[in-house]
Amino acid sequence: MAPAQTLETTRTDALNTNGNGTLKGLSTTEFDVLENYEGQYRFAPIEEAQVSRAMIKRYFETMYERAISDVVIVGAGSSGLTCAYQLASMRPDLKITIVEANVAPGGGAWLGGQLMTPMIIRKPADGFLREIGVPYEDEGAYVVVKHAALFTSTLLSRVLAMPNVVMMNATAVEDLIIHEDHKGQQRVSGVVTNWTLVALNHDTQSCMDPNTITAPVIVSATGHDGPMGAFSAKRMVSAGLLKELGNMRGLDMNRSEPAIVNNTREVAPGLVMTGMELSEHDGKNRMGPTFGGMIASGIKAAHETLRVLDSVTVVRGKVVA
């Protein structure tokens, strides 16, 4: 049987401009389109400038609006994304901005371990899988998701569908904004951002200044040491807010996961730390290819963030009392 053919009439905004290329107005024109898979598929017409402007307008409106955010989450790995989901679910009024250095969010959660795909999650963190709708096999003390990408893609899609969450990927946090607050304490008050490709090439160009996002709480979830890992923990040392890194200890799953979850906290005024970055900050064991600690740490980070926000007075993104 031949594939079904559907003829639809859509209303497409045609772009009008004045002589200098700026928008003059929008007129609506009807176009016939055809969904046909026997060689007759027909799209509505489009101009290249429409594509560019559709992206540019929305992206830079987002940058403009989120220059002051309620919470910035640095790193979109398993703990950062879990934190974003939990926080946005509990407080849909908050403007939550995720900044991810890589093009592909997810951190190390696209695979299990040693390039193998199944994901291991120890109980009781399996409750989060049921909440977001990820199936698994129950093995008693732990569960197995058939492919880590199933967990990551499901969580990512749930997070990005939330109206109060935006994500800027391929964007690096180059520094922390640190102000003296109303108590005379040094407080993390935002992040310094740049395109990741720019951040990686500062040695090859003369000057490529960054941008900033102001927020009363920064959640750092940049993972253990690596090319851009443990960024905030390392920056705290160089900024004088931390004497020295604890440095990650050897692998011990039974010690690592509860230590990471139970020690998820505000490590400096305005800076909540979650996930494996804490192993570098505190000197805790690594956990390897088991992800329950990442999930539970992200959930606790959301609660810690709300505790911080509920304890301060914020005006235009800054803590004033």
Backbone as CSV, one residue per row, in Angstrom:
resi,resn,N_x,N_y,N_z,CA_x,CA_y,CA_z,C_x,C_y,C_z
1,MET,0.849,-1.194,0.000,0.000,0.000,0.000,0.882,1.242,0.000
2,ALA,0.537,2.187,-0.817,1.336,3.405,-0.924,1.215,4.222,0.351
3,PRO,2.306,4.933,0.720,2.246,5.790,1.908,1.151,6.835,1.758
4,ALA,0.556,7.200,2.867,-0.497,8.214,2.848,0.070,9.547,2.385
5,GLN,-0.718,10.266,1.614,-0.345,11.587,1.154,-1.237,12.603,1.845
6,THR,-0.615,13.634,2.392,-1.361,14.646,3.116,-1.097,16.000,2.498
7,LEU,-2.162,16.694,2.123,-2.046,18.034,1.574,-2.519,19.009,2.634
8,GLU,-1.633,19.920,3.027,-1.976,20.859,4.071,-1.729,22.281,3.590
9,THR,-2.510,23.192,4.097,-2.271,24.605,3.859,-1.812,25.220,5.168
10,THR,-0.651,25.839,5.151,-0.105,26.447,6.356,0.010,27.939,6.167
11,ARG,0.115,28.643,7.285,0.298,30.084,7.230,1.728,30.364,7.660
12,THR,2.508,30.937,6.763,3.917,31.182,6.994,4.178,32.669,6.956
13,ASP,4.917,33.165,7.939,5.229,34.585,7.971,6.307,34.895,6.950
14,ALA,6.013,35.751,5.976,6.991,36.180,4.994,7.656,37.443,5.493
15,LEU,8.968,37.507,5.326,9.749,38.583,5.910,9.829,39.771,4.967
16,ASN,9.483,40.956,5.475,9.664,42.199,4.734,10.705,43.045,5.440
17,THR,11.542,43.711,4.697,12.552,44.576,5.292,12.546,45.911,4.592
18,ASN,13.088,46.916,5.286,13.269,48.192,4.618,14.629,48.212,3.930
19,GLY,15.041,49.358,3.452,16.248,49.414,2.633,17.515,49.014,3.344
20,ASN,17.594,49.211,4.680,18.832,48.876,5.379,18.818,47.480,5.985
21,GLY,17.798,46.686,5.661,17.796,45.290,6.081,17.112,45.018,7.402
22,THR,16.610,46.067,8.074,15.909,45.835,9.325,14.453,45.500,9.056
23,LEU,13.810,44.926,10.078,12.425,44.498,9.916,11.501,45.689,9.650
24,LYS,10.663,45.579,8.642,9.652,46.584,8.356,8.275,46.109,8.792
25,GLY,8.040,44.828,8.670,6.745,44.297,9.072,6.594,42.870,8.593
26,LEU,5.573,42.205,9.038,5.325,40.822,8.665,3.980,40.723,7.955
27,SER,3.970,40.092,6.807,2.727,39.797,6.120,2.535,38.294,6.124
28,THR,1.287,37.865,6.084,0.990,36.437,6.137,0.527,35.955,4.777
29,THR,1.192,34.914,4.278,0.870,34.353,2.982,0.610,32.869,3.143
30,GLU,-0.337,32.340,2.398,-0.616,30.917,2.459,0.194,30.171,1.412
31,PHE,0.736,29.020,1.821,1.514,28.177,0.917,0.970,26.756,1.002
32,ASP,0.976,26.075,-0.112,0.622,24.664,-0.115,1.864,23.834,0.159
33,VAL,1.740,22.899,1.062,2.819,21.962,1.351,2.270,20.557,1.181
34,LEU,3.146,19.620,0.893,2.701,18.250,0.651,3.632,17.285,1.364
35,GLU,3.055,16.432,2.222,3.817,15.363,2.855,3.626,14.105,2.011
36,ASN,4.624,13.799,1.215,4.536,12.702,0.263,5.898,12.040,0.178
37,TYR,5.953,10.747,0.357,7.229,10.037,0.401,7.466,9.204,-0.852
38,GLU,6.847,9.612,-1.960,7.072,8.955,-3.246,7.635,9.937,-4.267
39,GLY,8.428,10.882,-3.743,9.118,11.810,-4.622,8.448,13.146,-4.810
40,GLN,7.376,13.427,-4.054,6.638,14.671,-4.240,6.585,15.541,-2.973
41,TYR,7.471,15.278,-2.023,7.467,16.041,-0.763,7.739,17.510,-1.067
42,ARG,6.928,18.393,-0.483,7.052,19.813,-0.784,6.969,20.635,0.500
43,PHE,8.048,21.419,0.757,8.098,22.281,1.934,7.528,23.655,1.629
44,ALA,7.126,24.358,2.696,6.832,25.782,2.562,8.135,26.503,2.232
45,PRO,8.087,27.534,1.393,9.314,28.253,1.022,9.871,29.037,2.206
46,ILE,11.159,29.269,2.173,11.812,30.030,3.234,12.996,30.770,2.652
47,GLU,13.333,31.898,3.245,14.517,32.650,2.856,15.619,32.426,3.875
48,GLU,16.862,32.411,3.404,17.989,32.173,4.288,18.028,33.175,5.438
49,ALA,17.692,34.437,5.138,17.715,35.469,6.178,16.704,35.177,7.277
50,GLN,15.583,34.535,6.909,14.587,34.182,7.922,15.161,33.179,8.913
51,VAL,15.909,32.207,8.411,16.520,31.198,9.277,17.487,31.866,10.245
52,SER,18.364,32.725,9.701,19.349,33.404,10.551,18.665,34.245,11.612
53,ARG,17.674,35.028,11.192,17.024,35.928,12.135,16.199,35.178,13.177
54,ALA,15.610,34.068,12.781,14.833,33.285,13.743,15.712,32.791,14.879
55,MET,16.942,32.362,14.558,17.875,31.905,15.589,18.440,33.066,16.391
56,ILE,18.949,34.081,15.663,19.620,35.198,16.327,18.690,35.905,17.296
57,LYS,17.481,36.200,16.844,16.528,36.931,17.672,16.264,36.209,18.989
58,ARG,15.992,34.923,18.914,15.654,34.171,20.115,16.864,33.968,21.017
59,TYR,18.025,33.674,20.429,19.205,33.410,21.251,19.628,34.664,22.004
60,PHE,19.675,35.786,21.308,20.154,36.990,21.967,19.103,37.615,22.878
61,GLU,17.842,37.340,22.629,16.820,37.706,23.614,17.038,36.911,24.901
62,THR,17.397,35.639,24.750,17.685,34.815,25.923,18.899,35.341,26.666
63,MET,19.977,35.644,25.945,21.175,36.181,26.591,20.862,37.475,27.338
64,TYR,20.073,38.337,26.705,19.713,39.619,27.315,18.905,39.394,28.597
65,GLU,17.904,38.524,28.497,17.018,38.302,29.625,17.725,37.577,30.764
66,ARG,18.618,36.644,30.450,19.282,35.858,31.482,20.611,36.451,31.944
67,ALA,20.923,37.664,31.525,22.099,38.351,32.083,21.963,38.507,33.588
68,ILE,20.709,38.550,34.058,20.407,38.419,35.479,19.531,37.193,35.630
69,SER,20.044,36.179,36.296,19.313,34.928,36.529,19.122,34.734,38.022
70,ASP,18.227,33.833,38.369,18.062,33.477,39.778,19.073,32.424,40.200
71,VAL,19.331,31.467,39.316,20.305,30.406,39.579,21.037,30.113,38.285
72,VAL,22.356,30.001,38.363,23.151,29.516,37.236,23.718,28.164,37.620
73,ILE,23.507,27.171,36.772,24.093,25.843,36.971,25.226,25.688,35.964
74,VAL,26.427,25.454,36.469,27.598,25.315,35.612,27.848,23.826,35.393
75,GLY,27.606,23.358,34.185,27.807,21.952,33.871,26.498,21.206,33.739
76,ALA,26.281,20.595,32.572,25.048,19.865,32.291,25.321,18.380,32.229
77,GLY,26.042,17.860,33.226,26.186,16.424,33.374,25.015,15.868,34.169
78,SER,25.172,14.657,34.685,24.050,14.011,35.359,23.625,14.765,36.620
79,SER,24.564,15.264,37.411,24.177,15.980,38.630,23.623,17.363,38.310
80,GLY,24.232,18.065,37.357,23.742,19.386,36.991,22.355,19.345,36.400
81,LEU,22.098,18.385,35.508,20.773,18.268,34.902,19.726,17.827,35.922
82,THR,20.115,16.925,36.825,19.177,16.499,37.870,18.827,17.667,38.771
83,CYS,19.829,18.465,39.119,19.581,19.657,39.930,18.611,20.593,39.212
84,ALA,18.843,20.828,37.925,17.973,21.721,37.153,16.544,21.208,37.140
85,TYR,16.361,19.908,36.926,15.024,19.320,36.889,14.326,19.484,38.237
86,GLN,15.031,19.126,39.305,14.425,19.190,40.636,14.102,20.632,41.017
87,LEU,15.037,21.525,40.757,14.860,22.923,41.128,13.713,23.563,40.339
88,ALA,13.682,23.314,39.050,12.618,23.893,38.219,11.257,23.314,38.564
89,SER,11.223,22.061,38.962,9.960,21.437,39.353,9.428,22.045,40.641
90,MET,10.323,22.274,41.592,9.895,22.807,42.885,9.585,24.292,42.817
91,ARG,10.336,25.026,41.973,10.179,26.481,41.913,10.096,26.941,40.456
92,PRO,8.924,26.814,39.845,8.778,27.229,38.447,8.902,28.732,38.245
93,ASP,8.947,29.502,39.338,9.109,30.947,39.224,10.561,31.375,39.029
94,LEU,11.509,30.481,39.297,12.920,30.835,39.221,13.430,30.796,37.787
95,LYS,14.276,31.758,37.452,14.962,31.752,36.157,16.259,30.956,36.320
96,ILE,16.264,29.744,35.774,17.401,28.830,35.917,18.149,28.780,34.595
97,THR,19.425,29.108,34.636,20.258,29.155,33.435,21.374,28.128,33.561
98,ILE,21.433,27.209,32.610,22.491,26.189,32.588,23.550,26.619,31.584
99,VAL,24.806,26.569,32.001,25.924,26.888,31.117,26.770,25.626,30.965
100,GLU,26.903,25.143,29.738,27.613,23.890,29.446,28.712,24.151,28.428
101,ALA,29.932,23.740,28.760,31.075,24.022,27.883,31.064,23.190,26.605
102,ASN,30.552,21.977,26.677,30.567,21.119,25.500,29.385,21.411,24.577
103,VAL,29.518,21.008,23.325,28.391,21.100,22.406,27.287,20.147,22.851
104,ALA,27.668,18.922,23.216,26.692,17.913,23.651,26.599,17.903,25.172
105,PRO,25.459,18.311,25.751,25.289,18.203,27.204,25.257,16.741,27.628
106,GLY,25.425,16.504,28.902,25.336,15.145,29.427,26.572,14.685,30.166
107,GLY,27.700,15.370,29.962,28.919,14.970,30.648,29.281,13.530,30.354
108,GLY,29.586,12.763,31.411,29.976,11.367,31.240,28.804,10.401,31.266
109,ALA,27.572,10.923,31.189,26.402,10.056,31.362,25.840,9.520,30.062
110,TRP,26.555,9.631,28.953,26.100,9.033,27.703,26.479,7.554,27.617
111,LEU,27.410,7.124,28.443,27.855,5.728,28.482,27.917,5.266,29.931
112,GLY,28.030,3.950,30.116,28.214,3.420,31.456,29.661,3.549,31.871
113,GLY,30.485,2.562,31.519,31.913,2.614,31.817,32.694,1.876,30.749
114,GLN,33.906,2.325,30.483,34.799,1.738,29.482,34.093,1.560,28.137
115,LEU,33.372,2.599,27.730,32.662,2.647,26.449,31.551,1.613,26.338
116,MET,31.092,1.062,27.482,29.951,0.153,27.482,28.700,0.950,27.832
117,THR,27.561,0.541,27.280,26.384,1.398,27.310,25.474,1.283,28.531
118,PRO,25.347,0.138,29.210,24.394,0.075,30.318,24.791,0.997,31.472
119,MET,23.787,1.568,32.128,24.002,2.481,33.256,23.540,1.822,34.547
120,ILE,24.399,1.821,35.558,24.110,1.232,36.859,23.735,2.335,37.834
121,ILE,22.606,2.147,38.527,22.138,3.119,39.508,21.732,2.378,40.771
122,ARG,22.399,2.704,41.871,22.116,2.036,43.144,20.858,2.606,43.786
123,LYS,20.135,1.751,44.449,18.957,2.180,45.193,19.378,3.006,46.408
124,PRO,18.610,4.038,46.807,17.241,4.348,46.402,17.118,5.378,45.275
125,ALA,18.216,5.669,44.558,18.160,6.689,43.505,17.304,6.261,42.321
126,ASP,16.885,4.975,42.290,16.027,4.511,41.202,14.664,5.205,41.190
127,GLY,14.281,5.807,42.316,13.025,6.543,42.354,12.992,7.693,41.360
128,PHE,14.139,8.294,41.109,14.208,9.392,40.149,13.947,8.883,38.733
129,LEU,14.385,7.669,38.434,14.114,7.087,37.118,12.612,6.937,36.890
130,ARG,11.912,6.505,37.912,10.459,6.360,37.780,9.795,7.726,37.610
131,GLU,10.323,8.716,38.276,9.735,10.058,38.179,9.835,10.623,36.770
132,ILE,10.988,10.424,36.117,11.153,11.003,34.779,10.778,10.025,33.667
133,GLY,10.453,8.783,34.038,9.945,7.834,33.057,11.003,7.057,32.309
134,VAL,12.066,6.624,33.000,13.116,5.815,32.377,12.975,4.369,32.850
135,PRO,12.759,3.415,31.946,12.636,2.010,32.353,13.985,1.417,32.742
136,TYR,13.924,0.340,33.517,15.161,-0.286,33.982,14.888,-1.743,34.350
137,GLU,15.978,-2.485,34.532,15.919,-3.846,35.063,16.325,-3.808,36.523
138,ASP,15.542,-4.439,37.375,15.816,-4.438,38.811,16.720,-5.618,39.164
139,GLU,17.874,-5.306,39.737,18.826,-6.350,40.123,18.971,-6.454,41.634
140,GLY,17.987,-5.965,42.362,18.031,-6.065,43.817,18.545,-4.785,44.448
141,ALA,19.842,-4.731,44.709,20.436,-3.544,45.335,20.636,-2.406,44.345
142,TYR,20.518,-2.699,43.085,20.732,-1.683,42.051,19.839,-1.985,40.860
143,VAL,19.724,-1.005,39.963,18.964,-1.193,38.738,19.876,-0.882,37.553
144,VAL,19.486,-1.375,36.383,20.276,-1.179,35.175,19.392,-0.575,34.089
145,VAL,19.795,0.590,33.607,19.150,1.197,32.443,19.851,0.643,31.211
146,LYS,19.097,0.204,30.202,19.715,-0.539,29.096,20.755,0.275,28.341
147,HIS,20.605,1.589,28.320,21.599,2.451,27.670,21.631,3.768,28.415
148,ALA,22.815,4.194,28.795,22.941,5.450,29.533,22.346,6.620,28.767
149,ALA,22.413,6.564,27.437,21.857,7.648,26.628,20.346,7.753,26.785
150,LEU,19.683,6.663,27.151,18.247,6.714,27.397,17.958,7.586,28.615
151,PHE,18.746,7.395,29.663,18.607,8.251,30.845,18.933,9.699,30.512
152,THR,20.063,9.913,29.868,20.528,11.280,29.629,19.600,12.036,28.699
153,SER,19.192,11.399,27.617,18.325,12.088,26.654,16.947,12.368,27.247
154,THR,16.435,11.435,28.065,15.141,11.650,28.701,15.208,12.816,29.682
155,LEU,16.229,12.806,30.534,16.389,13.882,31.508,16.603,15.220,30.816
156,LEU,17.435,15.219,29.779,17.718,16.460,29.057,16.455,17.028,28.420
157,SER,15.652,16.163,27.811,14.431,16.642,27.169,13.430,17.152,28.195
158,ARG,13.359,16.500,29.350,12.448,16.960,30.402,12.889,18.326,30.928
159,VAL,14.182,18.504,31.105,14.706,19.777,31.620,14.458,20.911,30.631
160,LEU,14.807,20.682,29.367,14.704,21.756,28.377,13.257,22.094,28.027
161,ALA,12.334,21.206,28.327,10.921,21.501,28.087,10.339,22.422,29.155
162,MET,11.055,22.589,30.250,10.549,23.431,31.334,10.664,24.902,30.951
163,PRO,9.607,25.666,31.078,9.626,27.050,30.590,10.575,27.971,31.329
164,ASN,10.958,27.621,32.557,11.843,28.502,33.327,13.319,28.120,33.235
165,VAL,13.650,27.146,32.374,15.034,26.704,32.216,15.528,27.027,30.814
166,VAL,16.710,27.612,30.724,17.394,27.764,29.443,18.787,27.180,29.578
167,MET,19.352,26.758,28.465,20.710,26.225,28.468,21.514,26.877,27.360
168,MET,22.721,27.289,27.703,23.668,27.800,26.724,24.806,26.794,26.659
169,ASN,24.773,25.928,25.642,25.866,24.981,25.488,26.916,25.565,24.552
170,ALA,28.052,24.884,24.445,29.230,25.418,23.747,29.643,26.760,24.350
171,THR,29.360,26.915,25.632,29.655,28.149,26.366,30.427,27.788,27.628
172,ALA,31.580,28.380,27.798,32.446,28.059,28.927,32.323,29.112,30.018
173,VAL,32.402,28.662,31.254,32.568,29.584,32.378,34.063,29.777,32.577
174,GLU,34.526,30.995,32.304,35.956,31.302,32.404,36.369,31.777,33.787
175,ASP,35.408,32.268,34.553,35.743,32.802,35.871,34.464,32.945,36.683
176,LEU,34.638,33.206,37.961,33.530,33.494,38.850,33.522,34.988,39.161
177,ILE,32.346,35.577,39.245,32.220,36.942,39.757,32.213,36.841,41.275
178,ILE,33.099,37.561,41.936,33.200,37.523,43.400,33.151,38.954,43.922
179,HIS,32.094,39.253,44.690,31.901,40.579,45.264,32.001,40.520,46.784
180,GLU,32.253,41.650,47.373,32.113,41.773,48.815,30.652,42.058,49.115
181,ASP,30.040,41.235,49.970,28.607,41.399,50.212,28.335,42.358,51.363
182,HIS,27.058,42.430,51.759,26.638,43.374,52.789,27.251,43.066,54.153
183,LYS,27.759,41.851,54.343,28.418,41.473,55.587,29.932,41.645,55.520
184,GLY,30.422,42.103,54.374,31.867,42.232,54.200,32.535,40.933,53.814
185,GLN,31.728,39.882,53.498,32.267,38.589,53.077,32.450,38.556,51.568
186,GLN,33.399,37.737,51.128,33.544,37.485,49.703,32.437,36.522,49.275
187,ARG,31.659,36.925,48.278,30.504,36.123,47.845,30.562,35.891,46.348
188,VAL,30.345,34.645,45.932,30.226,34.329,44.505,28.903,34.897,44.023
189,SER,28.974,35.775,43.029,27.804,36.564,42.633,27.439,36.409,41.163
190,GLY,28.079,35.482,40.473,27.782,35.275,39.062,28.913,34.538,38.382
191,VAL,28.808,34.428,37.064,29.823,33.729,36.286,30.273,34.591,35.112
192,VAL,31.479,34.324,34.663,32.074,34.989,33.510,32.076,33.979,32.368
193,THR,31.466,34.321,31.247,31.259,33.347,30.176,31.896,33.771,28.871
194,ASN,32.157,32.783,28.042,32.655,33.010,26.695,32.301,31.780,25.859
195,TRP,32.273,31.935,24.519,32.132,30.758,23.685,33.287,29.809,24.010
196,THR,33.009,28.522,24.104,34.055,27.568,24.458,35.222,27.619,23.476
197,LEU,34.945,27.735,22.191,36.030,27.776,21.209,36.900,29.012,21.383
198,VAL,36.304,30.097,21.870,37.096,31.290,22.184,37.939,31.029,23.423
199,ALA,37.321,30.462,24.459,38.039,30.194,25.698,39.241,29.279,25.471
200,LEU,39.121,28.354,24.539,40.212,27.419,24.264,41.315,28.032,23.414
201,ASN,41.078,29.233,22.897,42.047,29.827,21.977,42.555,31.191,22.427
202,HIS,42.514,31.443,23.727,43.010,32.731,24.206,44.510,32.909,23.932
203,ASP,45.228,31.822,23.862,46.678,31.929,23.609,47.011,32.225,22.155
204,THR,46.019,32.099,21.264,46.306,32.299,19.844,45.819,33.654,19.331
205,GLN,45.074,34.390,20.162,44.576,35.702,19.765,44.961,36.727,20.818
206,SER,44.879,37.993,20.458,45.356,39.037,21.356,44.418,39.281,22.533
207,CYS,43.137,39.480,22.272,42.201,39.787,23.354,40.797,39.425,22.920
208,MET,40.156,38.547,23.663,38.771,38.161,23.370,38.009,38.180,24.686
209,ASP,37.529,39.371,25.043,36.909,39.548,26.355,35.622,38.747,26.493
210,PRO,35.255,38.406,27.732,34.097,37.556,27.998,32.829,38.363,28.216
211,ASN,31.799,37.653,28.704,30.528,38.224,29.084,30.255,37.813,30.525
212,THR,29.150,38.238,31.091,28.848,37.881,32.479,27.375,37.551,32.648
213,ILE,27.093,36.737,33.660,25.729,36.484,34.118,25.730,36.666,35.631
214,THR,24.856,37.533,36.115,24.721,37.780,37.546,23.645,36.868,38.123
215,ALA,23.927,36.279,39.288,22.937,35.435,39.964,23.285,35.342,41.440
216,PRO,22.290,35.247,42.316,22.570,35.129,43.754,23.105,33.770,44.162
217,VAL,22.844,32.730,43.345,23.359,31.389,43.644,23.921,30.768,42.375
218,ILE,25.125,30.251,42.477,25.749,29.477,41.407,25.854,28.036,41.886
219,VAL,25.381,27.099,41.080,25.551,25.674,41.366,26.634,25.157,40.430
220,SER,27.727,24.695,41.014,28.838,24.216,40.198,28.817,22.699,40.132
221,ALA,28.735,22.181,38.905,28.653,20.737,38.667,29.599,20.382,37.523
222,THR,30.858,20.810,37.641,31.790,20.674,36.518,32.580,19.367,36.536
223,GLY,32.293,18.483,37.493,32.922,17.163,37.468,34.321,17.151,38.060
224,HIS,34.950,15.982,37.998,36.308,15.864,38.547,37.320,16.463,37.575
225,ASP,38.556,16.482,37.987,39.598,17.183,37.231,39.678,16.679,35.794
226,GLY,39.872,17.611,34.879,39.940,17.312,33.455,40.142,18.617,32.717
227,PRO,39.935,18.631,31.397,40.169,19.861,30.625,39.432,21.071,31.184
228,MET,38.162,20.891,31.564,37.405,21.986,32.181,36.755,21.517,33.482
229,GLY,37.223,20.400,34.009,36.643,19.830,35.212,37.110,20.519,36.477
230,ALA,36.302,20.383,37.532,36.586,20.965,38.853,36.924,22.445,38.753
231,PHE,36.279,23.130,37.796,36.676,24.512,37.528,36.500,25.413,38.738
232,SER,35.311,25.389,39.331,35.040,26.310,40.432,35.893,25.990,41.646
233,ALA,36.096,24.697,41.918,36.946,24.320,43.049,38.360,24.856,42.859
234,LYS,38.905,24.712,41.662,40.254,25.213,41.401,40.307,26.734,41.437
235,ARG,39.252,27.383,40.940,39.235,28.847,40.947,39.115,29.384,42.370
236,MET,38.433,28.657,43.237,38.336,29.082,44.634,39.694,29.131,45.303
237,VAL,40.557,28.188,44.930,41.909,28.187,45.489,42.666,29.424,45.020
238,SER,42.659,29.666,43.711,43.411,30.806,43.182,42.806,32.138,43.610
239,ALA,41.508,32.143,43.962,40.861,33.372,44.420,41.001,33.577,45.921
240,GLY,41.578,32.612,46.605,41.803,32.745,48.033,40.625,32.358,48.896
241,LEU,39.600,31.735,48.326,38.443,31.298,49.101,38.595,29.872,49.632
242,LEU,39.595,29.156,49.162,39.877,27.787,49.591,41.384,27.630,49.678
243,LYS,41.865,27.106,50.804,43.308,27.018,51.006,43.964,26.123,49.976
244,GLU,43.408,24.929,49.768,43.950,24.001,48.787,42.910,22.963,48.429
245,LEU,43.078,22.344,47.263,42.175,21.274,46.853,42.383,20.036,47.708
246,GLY,41.272,19.350,47.999,41.395,18.085,48.705,41.956,17.003,47.801
247,ASN,41.654,17.102,46.486,42.077,16.152,45.449,41.369,14.804,45.611
248,MET,40.862,14.315,44.500,40.081,13.090,44.468,40.905,11.881,44.892
249,ARG,40.314,11.051,45.734,40.952,9.818,46.203,40.611,8.659,45.264
250,GLY,41.180,7.502,45.539,40.975,6.330,44.707,39.537,5.827,44.742
251,LEU,39.218,4.943,43.793,37.842,4.480,43.623,37.400,3.605,44.786
252,ASP,36.248,3.961,45.350,35.582,3.152,46.374,34.105,3.536,46.326
253,MET,33.308,2.719,45.643,31.903,3.074,45.433,31.138,3.206,46.734
254,ASN,31.423,2.319,47.700,30.661,2.333,48.942,30.967,3.537,49.812
255,ARG,32.160,4.099,49.674,32.465,5.331,50.388,32.098,6.565,49.578
256,SER,32.309,6.491,48.278,32.193,7.692,47.456,30.773,8.220,47.349
257,GLU,29.821,7.375,46.959,28.487,7.888,46.658,27.820,8.556,47.863
258,PRO,27.792,7.931,49.041,27.183,8.647,50.175,27.955,9.897,50.565
259,ALA,29.288,9.870,50.421,30.080,11.055,50.773,29.742,12.231,49.872
260,ILE,29.596,11.969,48.572,29.268,13.047,47.636,27.877,13.600,47.924
261,VAL,26.909,12.719,48.129,25.537,13.177,48.378,25.459,13.941,49.697
262,ASN,25.982,13.353,50.762,25.828,13.952,52.089,26.607,15.249,52.241
263,ASN,27.627,15.454,51.427,28.436,16.675,51.524,28.086,17.703,50.450
264,THR,27.050,17.453,49.664,26.578,18.467,48.718,26.082,19.656,49.522
265,ARG,26.633,20.840,49.237,26.354,21.976,50.120,26.819,23.284,49.481
266,GLU,26.576,24.374,50.196,27.128,25.673,49.840,28.559,25.717,50.370
267,VAL,29.535,25.588,49.486,30.926,25.499,49.915,31.548,26.867,50.152
268,ALA,30.951,27.898,49.592,31.356,29.287,49.821,30.104,30.117,49.637
269,PRO,30.015,31.306,50.231,28.810,32.103,50.065,28.431,32.268,48.592
270,GLY,27.220,31.818,48.247,26.729,31.937,46.878,27.110,30.815,45.956
271,LEU,27.903,29.834,46.416,28.376,28.745,45.555,28.003,27.396,46.144
272,VAL,27.040,26.718,45.514,26.659,25.356,45.882,27.414,24.408,44.964
273,MET,27.998,23.368,45.532,28.774,22.423,44.723,28.115,21.054,44.771
274,THR,28.088,20.381,43.611,27.425,19.091,43.503,28.218,18.152,42.608
275,GLY,27.970,16.855,42.761,28.604,15.870,41.883,30.078,15.664,42.163
276,MET,30.789,15.179,41.145,32.179,14.766,41.331,33.145,15.921,41.553
277,GLU,32.706,17.146,41.320,33.576,18.275,41.667,33.860,18.290,43.169
278,LEU,32.899,17.791,43.949,33.113,17.707,45.396,34.244,16.763,45.763
279,SER,34.489,15.741,44.946,35.590,14.824,45.246,36.927,15.552,45.181
280,GLU,37.035,16.518,44.283,38.255,17.320,44.192,38.304,18.369,45.297
281,HIS,37.167,18.949,45.608,37.106,19.984,46.648,37.387,19.404,48.028
282,ASP,36.747,18.272,48.333,36.802,17.717,49.683,37.845,16.624,49.865
283,GLY,38.357,16.065,48.764,39.264,14.926,48.890,38.517,13.642,49.156
284,LYS,37.454,13.383,48.377,36.661,12.166,48.536,36.995,11.168,47.424
285,ASN,36.571,9.924,47.626,36.834,8.866,46.654,36.047,9.067,45.372
286,ARG,36.569,8.520,44.294,35.808,8.487,43.050,34.881,7.277,43.077
287,MET,33.829,7.324,42.250,32.848,6.243,42.277,32.836,5.420,40.999
288,GLY,33.419,5.917,39.932,33.412,5.151,38.704,32.027,5.051,38.090
289,PRO,31.736,3.938,37.397,30.525,3.849,36.572,29.268,3.460,37.342
290,THR,28.924,4.233,38.347,27.650,4.068,39.034,27.109,5.464,39.299
291,PHE,25.829,5.697,38.993,25.339,7.069,38.848,24.301,7.487,39.886
292,GLY,24.022,6.628,40.868,23.059,7.009,41.889,23.505,8.219,42.683
293,GLY,24.808,8.298,42.963,25.340,9.431,43.704,25.186,10.742,42.949
294,MET,25.313,10.668,41.628,25.154,11.878,40.820,23.711,12.386,40.885
295,ILE,22.771,11.446,40.776,21.358,11.823,40.823,21.002,12.416,42.180
296,ALA,21.362,11.705,43.249,20.990,12.164,44.592,21.695,13.468,44.953
297,SER,22.938,13.625,44.509,23.651,14.872,44.773,22.979,16.036,44.070
298,GLY,22.527,15.827,42.830,21.829,16.879,42.108,20.536,17.280,42.796
299,ILE,19.797,16.289,43.310,18.555,16.590,44.025,18.860,17.380,45.290
300,LYS,19.896,16.962,46.029,20.235,17.692,47.247,20.702,19.103,46.916
301,ALA,21.433,19.273,45.814,21.887,20.604,45.414,20.718,21.544,45.176
302,ALA,19.628,21.016,44.635,18.433,21.833,44.427,17.876,22.310,45.763
303,HIS,17.812,21.414,46.743,17.310,21.797,48.055,18.255,22.791,48.736
304,GLU,19.558,22.571,48.591,20.527,23.512,49.169,20.407,24.884,48.525
305,THR,20.157,24.917,47.228,19.987,26.181,46.524,18.787,26.947,47.062
306,LEU,17.689,26.252,47.268,16.503,26.909,47.812,16.736,27.385,49.235
307,ARG,17.497,26.617,50.000,17.819,27.049,51.366,18.591,28.370,51.339
308,VAL,19.555,28.475,50.417,20.325,29.713,50.309,19.421,30.863,49.872
309,LEU,18.604,30.635,48.841,17.739,31.699,48.340,16.747,32.165,49.401
310,ASP,16.255,31.249,50.210,15.275,31.603,51.233,15.908,32.355,52.403
311,SER,17.233,32.361,52.472,17.915,33.001,53.606,18.429,34.396,53.290
312,VAL,18.237,34.861,52.050,18.782,36.160,51.651,17.711,37.004,50.977
313,THR,18.014,38.294,50.848,17.178,39.216,50.089,17.913,39.581,48.828
314,VAL,17.255,39.438,47.684,17.895,39.631,46.390,17.219,40.795,45.659
315,VAL,18.023,41.703,45.141,17.536,42.799,44.331,18.342,42.827,43.036
316,ARG,17.669,42.725,41.922,18.307,42.725,40.591,19.469,41.722,40.519
317,GLY,19.224,40.540,41.072,20.202,39.470,40.979,21.312,39.521,42.013
318,LYS,21.298,40.522,42.898,22.362,40.665,43.891,21.801,40.510,45.284
319,VAL,22.575,39.856,46.150,22.198,39.684,47.552,22.475,40.988,48.291
320,VAL,21.416,41.556,48.867,21.573,42.847,49.567,21.331,42.730,51.065
321,ALA,20.795,41.617,51.508,20.571,41.432,52.938,20.327,39.948,53.217
